[in-house]
């Protein structure tokens, strides 16, 4: 895809500066909120890649999860998180390239990160997610089940596009229609559950 813009730190910082943040729903995504609500182990190491203003990280932190980490290419959205939640551990806010990140996590939460990446990187995304998960760790979250855009984020796709990518790297993969999407995304999301 030669017409995809260079999706680097400058691109995303410009989006925040101009207020072009259509992915930001102003609170935690219902599917991820309800997923977090049913987890009882507050010591789980949780990573949220491309976390942006990190509504899900704030929610998890306020629910008592002590090991929530967010990585984003820019620190621009972290300032907003720290204003809302000053006691969020600053050392858990990582500025950097997801693909260069190292660590081991029990859960990785997917919320509009996959669709923000150039589709050419999807195989690499799945491979790196597996590498970051502990054995038995889970990648969970929502993926768009819609065409969307081909020349700029968000990039869409369908279950048939996604399944081969994840099955190449994960032994257990489930992609099912999401039943608790926020209204603007209702009928347009899949719930992803992949186990290392």
Secondary structure, 3 states (H helix, E strand, C coil): CCCCCCCCHHHHHHHHHCCCCCCCCCCCCHHHHHHHHCCCCCCCEEEEECCCCCHHHHHHHHCCCCEEEEEECCCHHHHHHHHHCCCCCHHHEEECCHHHCCCCEEEEEEECCHHHCCHHHHHHHHHHHHHHEEEEEEEEEEEECEEEECCCCCEEECHHHHHHHHHCCCCEEEEEECCCCCHHHCCCEEEEEEEC
